[in-house]
Amino acid sequence: MSQATIFAVSSGAPPAAIGVIRVSGSCAGDALKALTGKEFEPRRASLAKLSTADGEILDEALVLWFPGPRTATGEDLVELHCHGGRAVLNAVEKVLSGFDELRKAEPGEFTRRAFANGRIDLAEAEGLADLLSAETELQRAAAVANASGALSTKLEDWRTQLLRLSAQVESALDFSDEDDVGALPPGFMHDVDRFSGEILSWLERPRSDKLGEGFRVVLAGPPNSGKSTLFNALVESEAAITSSIAGTTRDVIERSVSIEGIPFTFVDTAGLRDDSAEQIEAIGIDRARAELAKGDAVLWLGSFGDGPEGAWEIAARSDAESFVAKPDAVATVSARTGEGVSELKLLLVETARGVLPKPGEAALNARQHARLSESVEALGSIEGQTDLLIVGEELRHARVAFDRLIGRTTTEDMLDSLFGRFCIGK
């Protein structure tokens, strides 16, 4: 039994200049003919009036007819480029919902059908999901690389290499007898090591997950050291309350911003001191200490050398009469006058670029990283192994990890989670 034909508005929320309604499935062509009363040349834009069964004109729209399977979803596909008013789109959707064979699409269902019909693989689908949620230039560039198949191409190349290694083992087994199990071809172990090393180099790359939160910068120091004022200057917002009263910040405050296309999360913390008698402030201090371990960079505004290991020494409040310069300070700043703040941002941007995926470079997410790690573990188990049956089994384990990575074998729960990230109409 064929799947239901689905429809949804695929453009932005109305009102808008244009509202695009997509229809995908075996009855898409019939729905188009019912709306317009005529047939259309495939893959050619045509102007047509959309009408109800009673002849009432709904709209005059640009119509596109794409017979499957060479379509975005792998099915017959129709696009109706209507005027983008709410009433227009609602009227057209109401008529479509009146057909027994049609129903409104669920979130991500168009893309899910593209995956199910082999138009895209799982890595491309994940890249597309990241592209839809991208908020910075770096996120966009990384997502485009994955959505356009850069990672998929590499994965298919690796899978081909893996199948070639497996074929060599199967060949050795085929030519063996009960008394002689045969031998691996010359250079086999070298090929396995080289292949495993290539995958390991990808596993060592910055992961795409990091782009979601961005480079995490924690501001730390004793009470009244200027953390909140600098925090506000860095995020360019009065996000944190500033006061001359020590201990004003009682909890962790986070703000995500983009600087030169790089995603950052800045974290303001409670002032660190050991003599707090107030229970609420003590809780804030405990949370601040926990944040220090989570930061990609810690900006230390306290006395030189008192911060955590590896912290950036920041000489803050340079405009104050009580200012004390720091030896080897990474930056000297005054958040009130702006002195040194731009320079500090540039340093943070340069540092973040070194630990985040490079623009346009395909990057692994957590799931992909885990599956590739499984394949490398299986390949590592082959080293020094002489039993061809065990070698073949470990290669099979590596192939299973690749199949799960690409989406040849997967679970409905995982697919539900992935495509649930998409909006209706995508």
C-alpha positions as CSV (number, residue, x, y, z in Angstrom):
1,M,0.0,0.0,0.0
2,S,1.4,3.4,-1.0
3,Q,2.0,6.2,1.5
4,A,-0.5,9.0,1.9
5,T,0.1,12.1,-0.2
6,I,1.1,15.0,2.0
7,F,1.0,18.7,1.8
8,A,2.2,21.8,3.8
9,V,3.2,25.4,3.5
10,S,7.0,25.2,2.9
11,S,7.7,28.9,2.9
12,G,7.9,31.3,5.9
13,A,5.0,32.2,8.1
14,P,2.4,34.4,6.4
15,P,1.8,37.1,5.5
16,A,4.5,37.2,2.9
17,A,4.9,38.1,-0.8
18,I,4.9,34.4,-1.8
19,G,3.6,31.4,0.0
20,V,4.8,28.0,-1.3
21,I,2.6,24.9,-0.8
22,R,4.3,21.6,-1.5
23,V,2.4,18.4,-2.3
24,S,4.3,15.1,-2.3
25,G,3.1,11.5,-3.1
26,S,1.4,9.4,-5.7
27,C,-1.8,11.6,-5.7
28,A,0.1,14.9,-6.1
29,G,-0.6,15.1,-9.9
30,D,-4.3,14.3,-9.4
31,A,-4.6,17.1,-6.7
32,L,-3.0,19.5,-9.1
33,K,-5.4,18.7,-11.9
34,A,-8.3,19.0,-9.5
35,L,-7.2,22.5,-8.5
36,T,-6.5,23.7,-12.0
37,G,-8.5,21.6,-14.3
38,K,-5.5,20.9,-16.6
39,E,-2.2,19.1,-16.9
40,F,1.2,20.7,-17.0
41,E,4.6,20.1,-18.7
42,P,7.0,18.6,-16.1
43,R,9.6,20.9,-14.6
44,R,8.3,24.0,-16.2
45,A,6.8,26.9,-14.4
46,S,3.2,27.7,-15.5
47,L,0.7,30.3,-14.4
48,A,-2.7,28.8,-13.4
49,K,-5.8,29.7,-11.5
50,L,-6.5,27.5,-8.4
51,S,-10.2,26.7,-7.9
52,T,-12.6,24.8,-5.7
53,A,-14.7,21.9,-7.1
54,D,-17.5,24.5,-7.4
55,G,-15.4,26.7,-9.6
56,E,-14.6,29.4,-6.9
57,I,-11.3,31.0,-7.7
58,L,-8.8,30.7,-4.8
59,D,-5.8,32.3,-6.2
60,E,-3.7,32.7,-9.4
61,A,-0.4,30.9,-8.7
62,L,2.8,29.8,-10.3
63,V,2.6,26.0,-10.6
64,L,5.5,23.5,-10.9
65,W,4.9,19.8,-11.6
66,F,7.8,17.3,-10.9
67,P,7.0,13.7,-11.6
68,G,9.0,11.2,-9.5
69,P,11.4,9.7,-8.8
70,R,13.8,12.5,-9.8
71,T,12.5,14.9,-7.2
72,A,13.5,16.2,-3.8
73,T,11.4,13.6,-2.0
74,G,11.7,10.8,-4.6
75,E,8.0,11.0,-5.2
76,D,5.6,12.9,-7.5
77,L,5.9,16.5,-6.3
78,V,3.9,19.7,-6.8
79,E,4.8,23.2,-5.8
80,L,2.1,26.0,-5.7
81,H,3.7,29.4,-5.5
82,C,0.7,31.4,-4.2
83,H,0.2,34.9,-2.9
84,G,1.4,34.7,0.7
85,G,-1.6,36.0,2.6
86,R,-3.0,33.8,5.4
87,A,-6.4,33.6,3.9
88,V,-5.1,32.5,0.5
89,L,-2.9,29.7,2.0
90,N,-5.6,28.6,4.4
91,A,-8.1,28.4,1.5
92,V,-5.8,26.3,-0.7
93,E,-4.9,24.0,2.2
94,K,-8.6,23.5,3.1
95,V,-9.3,22.3,-0.4
96,L,-6.3,19.9,-0.3
97,S,-7.4,18.5,3.0
98,G,-10.8,17.7,1.5
99,F,-9.2,15.0,-0.8
100,D,-9.4,11.6,0.8
101,E,-5.9,10.7,-0.4
102,L,-4.2,13.8,1.1
103,R,-3.2,14.8,4.6
104,K,-1.2,17.6,6.2
105,A,2.5,16.7,6.6
106,E,4.2,16.2,9.9
107,P,7.4,18.1,10.9
108,G,10.3,16.9,8.7
109,E,8.2,14.5,6.7
110,F,9.2,15.7,3.3
111,T,12.9,15.3,4.2
112,R,12.2,11.9,5.9
113,R,10.7,10.7,2.6
114,A,13.7,11.9,0.8
115,F,15.8,9.8,3.1
116,A,13.6,6.8,2.9
117,N,13.6,7.0,-1.0
118,G,17.4,7.2,-1.2
119,R,17.5,10.9,-2.3
120,I,19.7,11.8,0.7
121,D,21.5,9.7,3.3
122,L,21.5,10.2,7.0
123,A,24.6,12.4,7.2
124,E,23.0,14.8,4.6
125,A,19.7,14.8,6.5
126,E,21.6,15.7,9.7
127,G,23.5,18.5,7.9
128,L,20.2,19.9,6.6
129,A,18.7,19.9,10.1
130,D,21.8,21.8,11.3
131,L,21.4,24.2,8.4
132,L,17.8,25.0,9.3
133,S,18.9,25.8,12.9
134,A,22.1,27.7,12.0
135,E,22.4,31.1,13.6
136,T,26.0,32.1,12.8
137,E,28.0,32.1,9.6
138,L,30.3,29.3,10.9
139,Q,27.3,27.1,11.7
140,R,25.9,27.8,8.3
141,A,29.1,27.0,6.5
142,A,29.6,23.7,8.4
143,A,26.0,22.6,7.9
144,V,26.1,23.4,4.1
145,A,29.2,21.2,3.8
146,N,27.4,18.3,5.4
147,A,24.0,18.9,3.7
148,S,25.7,19.0,0.3
149,G,27.3,15.6,0.8
150,A,30.9,16.4,1.6
151,L,30.8,14.1,4.6
152,S,28.7,11.5,2.8
153,T,31.3,11.3,0.0
154,K,34.1,10.7,2.4
155,L,32.0,8.1,4.3
156,E,31.2,6.2,1.0
157,D,34.9,6.2,0.1
158,W,35.7,4.7,3.5
159,R,33.0,2.1,3.2
160,T,34.4,1.1,-0.2
161,Q,37.8,0.7,1.3
162,L,36.3,-1.4,4.1
163,L,34.5,-3.6,1.6
164,R,37.7,-4.1,-0.3
165,L,39.5,-5.3,2.9
166,S,36.7,-7.6,3.7
167,A,36.8,-9.1,0.2
168,Q,40.5,-9.8,0.6
169,V,39.8,-11.8,3.8
170,E,36.9,-13.7,2.2
171,S,39.1,-14.5,-0.8
172,A,41.8,-15.9,1.6
173,L,39.1,-18.0,3.4
174,D,37.7,-19.3,0.1
175,F,41.1,-20.7,-1.0
176,S,41.9,-22.2,2.3
177,D,41.2,-25.8,3.4
178,E,40.6,-27.4,6.8
179,D,44.4,-27.9,7.4
180,D,45.5,-24.6,6.0
181,V,43.5,-21.5,6.8
182,G,45.4,-19.5,4.2
183,A,47.2,-16.2,4.7
184,L,46.3,-12.5,4.3
185,P,47.6,-10.8,1.2
186,P,50.9,-8.9,1.5
187,G,50.4,-5.3,2.8
188,F,47.0,-6.1,4.3
189,M,47.8,-5.0,7.8
190,H,49.5,-1.9,6.4
191,D,46.3,-1.0,4.6
192,V,44.3,-1.5,7.7
193,D,46.6,0.7,9.7
194,R,46.5,3.4,7.1
195,F,42.7,3.2,6.8
196,S,42.3,3.4,10.6
197,G,44.7,6.4,10.8
198,E,42.7,8.3,8.2
199,I,39.5,7.8,10.3
200,L,41.4,8.8,13.5
201,S,42.5,12.1,11.9
202,W,38.8,12.9,11.4
203,L,37.9,11.9,14.9
204,E,40.5,14.4,16.2
205,R,38.8,17.2,14.3
206,P,36.6,19.7,16.2
207,R,33.0,18.3,16.3
208,S,30.0,20.1,14.8
209,D,28.2,19.8,18.2
210,K,30.5,22.6,19.5
211,L,29.0,25.0,17.0
212,G,25.6,24.7,18.8
213,E,26.9,26.2,22.1
214,G,29.9,27.9,20.6
215,F,33.2,28.8,22.3
216,R,32.4,28.9,26.0
217,V,34.1,31.8,27.8
218,V,33.8,32.0,31.6
219,L,34.4,35.2,33.5
220,A,35.8,34.6,37.0
221,G,37.4,36.4,39.9
222,P,36.7,37.7,43.4
223,P,33.6,39.9,44.2
224,N,33.6,43.4,42.7
225,S,36.4,42.7,40.3
226,G,34.5,43.9,37.2
227,K,33.3,40.6,35.9
228,S,29.7,41.7,35.2
229,T,30.7,45.0,33.7
230,L,33.1,43.2,31.3
231,F,30.4,40.5,30.6
232,N,27.9,43.2,29.5
233,A,30.5,44.8,27.3
234,L,31.4,41.5,25.6
235,V,27.8,40.6,24.9
236,E,26.9,44.2,24.2
237,S,23.9,44.0,26.5
238,E,22.9,44.9,30.1
239,A,22.5,41.3,30.8
240,A,24.1,41.3,34.3
241,I,23.4,43.6,37.2
242,T,26.5,45.7,38.0
243,S,27.0,47.3,41.4
244,S,29.8,48.5,43.7
245,I,28.4,46.1,46.3
246,A,30.5,42.9,46.5
247,G,28.6,39.7,45.7
248,T,25.9,41.3,43.5
249,T,26.0,38.3,41.1
250,R,24.6,35.3,42.9
251,D,24.1,32.8,40.1
252,V,25.5,31.8,36.7
253,I,24.4,34.1,33.8
254,E,24.8,32.9,30.2
255,R,24.4,34.8,26.9
256,S,25.1,33.4,23.4
257,V,26.3,35.9,20.8
258,S,28.1,35.8,17.5
259,I,31.3,37.7,16.9
260,E,32.6,37.9,13.4
261,G,30.4,34.9,12.5
262,I,31.8,32.8,15.4
263,P,29.3,31.5,18.0
264,F,30.2,32.3,21.6
265,T,28.6,31.6,25.0
266,F,29.7,34.0,27.7
267,V,29.2,33.0,31.3
268,D,29.2,35.5,34.2
269,T,29.8,33.9,37.6
270,A,29.5,34.8,41.3
271,G,32.5,36.3,42.9
272,L,34.9,33.7,44.3
273,R,35.8,33.9,48.0
274,D,36.2,31.5,50.9
275,D,34.6,33.6,53.7
276,S,31.0,33.9,52.5
277,A,28.6,33.6,55.4
278,E,25.5,33.9,53.2
279,Q,24.0,30.6,52.1
280,I,22.7,31.9,48.7
281,E,26.0,33.4,47.8
282,A,27.8,30.2,48.8
283,I,25.6,28.3,46.4
284,G,26.5,30.8,43.7
285,I,30.2,30.3,44.4
286,D,29.9,26.5,44.2
287,R,28.2,26.9,40.8
288,A,30.9,29.3,39.7
289,R,33.6,26.8,40.5
290,A,31.8,24.2,38.5
291,E,31.7,26.5,35.5
292,L,35.5,26.9,35.5
293,A,36.0,23.3,34.4
294,K,33.4,23.7,31.6
295,G,34.9,26.8,29.9
296,D,36.9,26.7,26.7
297,A,38.6,29.8,28.1
298,V,38.5,31.3,31.6
299,L,39.0,35.1,31.9
300,W,40.5,35.6,35.3
301,L,39.9,39.1,36.7
302,G,41.4,38.5,40.2
303,S,45.0,38.9,41.5
304,F,47.7,37.6,39.2
305,G,48.3,33.8,39.7
306,D,45.2,33.2,41.8
307,G,43.1,31.9,39.0
308,P,42.7,28.3,37.8
309,E,45.5,26.8,35.7
310,G,45.4,27.9,32.1
311,A,43.2,30.9,32.8
312,W,43.7,34.1,30.8
313,E,45.0,36.9,33.1
314,I,42.8,40.0,32.5
315,A,43.8,43.3,34.0
316,A,40.3,44.8,34.4
317,R,39.0,48.2,35.4
318,S,42.0,50.0,34.0
319,D,40.1,53.3,34.4
320,A,39.9,52.9,38.2
321,E,42.2,54.8,40.6
322,S,42.8,51.5,42.4
323,F,43.9,49.8,39.1
324,V,46.9,47.4,39.5
325,A,48.6,46.3,36.3
326,K,49.2,42.6,35.8
327,P,52.5,41.1,34.5
328,D,52.0,39.2,31.3
329,A,48.3,40.1,31.1
330,V,46.5,38.7,28.0
331,A,44.5,41.9,27.9
332,T,44.2,45.2,29.9
333,V,40.6,46.4,29.7
334,S,38.2,49.0,30.9
335,A,34.6,47.9,30.2
336,R,33.4,51.4,31.1
337,T,35.6,53.3,28.6
338,G,35.9,50.4,26.1
339,E,39.7,50.3,26.4
340,G,41.0,46.9,25.3
341,V,37.6,45.3,24.8
342,S,37.8,45.1,21.0
343,E,41.3,43.7,21.2
344,L,40.1,41.1,23.7
345,K,37.2,40.1,21.4
346,L,39.7,39.6,18.5
347,L,41.9,37.4,20.7
348,L,38.8,35.3,21.6
349,V,37.8,35.0,17.9
350,E,41.3,33.9,16.9
351,T,41.4,31.3,19.7
352,A,37.9,30.0,18.9
353,R,38.7,29.6,15.2
354,G,41.4,27.1,16.2
355,V,39.1,24.8,18.2
356,L,35.9,25.1,16.1
357,P,35.3,23.5,12.7
358,K,36.9,25.5,9.9
359,P,34.5,27.4,7.6
360,G,33.1,25.1,5.0
361,E,34.8,22.0,6.5
362,A,32.6,18.9,7.0
363,A,32.5,18.0,10.7
364,L,31.2,15.1,12.7
365,N,28.4,15.3,15.2
366,A,28.3,13.3,18.4
367,R,26.4,10.3,16.8
368,Q,28.7,10.2,13.8
369,H,31.8,10.4,16.1
370,A,30.5,7.5,18.2
371,R,29.9,5.3,15.2
372,L,33.3,6.1,13.6
373,S,34.9,5.4,17.0
374,E,33.3,1.9,16.9
375,S,34.7,1.2,13.5
376,V,38.2,2.3,14.6
377,E,38.0,0.1,17.7
378,A,37.1,-2.9,15.5
379,L,39.9,-2.1,13.1
380,G,42.3,-1.9,16.0
381,S,41.3,-5.4,17.2
382,I,42.7,-6.8,13.9
383,E,46.3,-5.7,14.7
384,G,48.5,-8.8,15.2
385,Q,45.6,-11.1,14.5
386,T,46.3,-14.2,12.4
387,D,42.9,-16.0,12.6
388,L,41.1,-15.0,9.4
389,L,37.7,-15.7,10.9
390,I,38.3,-13.2,13.7
391,V,39.7,-10.7,11.2
392,G,36.6,-11.1,9.1
393,E,34.3,-10.7,12.1
394,E,36.0,-7.5,13.2
395,L,35.7,-6.1,9.7
396,R,32.0,-7.0,9.8
397,H,31.7,-5.0,13.1
398,A,33.3,-2.0,11.4
399,R,30.8,-2.3,8.4
400,V,27.9,-2.4,10.8
401,A,29.1,0.8,12.4
402,F,29.4,2.4,9.0
403,D,25.9,1.2,8.0
404,R,24.4,2.7,11.2
405,L,26.4,5.9,10.5
406,I,25.1,6.4,7.0
407,G,21.6,5.2,7.8
408,R,21.5,1.8,6.0
409,T,20.6,0.3,9.4
410,T,18.9,2.6,12.0
411,T,16.0,2.7,14.4
412,E,12.7,4.5,14.1
413,D,13.3,6.3,17.4
414,M,16.5,7.8,16.1
415,L,14.7,8.9,12.9
416,D,11.8,10.3,14.9
417,S,14.2,12.4,17.0
418,L,16.2,13.7,13.9
419,F,13.3,14.6,11.7
420,G,11.3,16.0,14.6
421,R,13.9,18.9,14.6
422,F,12.5,20.0,11.2
423,C,9.6,22.4,10.7
424,I,6.3,21.4,9.0
425,G,6.8,21.8,5.3
426,K,10.4,20.7,5.2
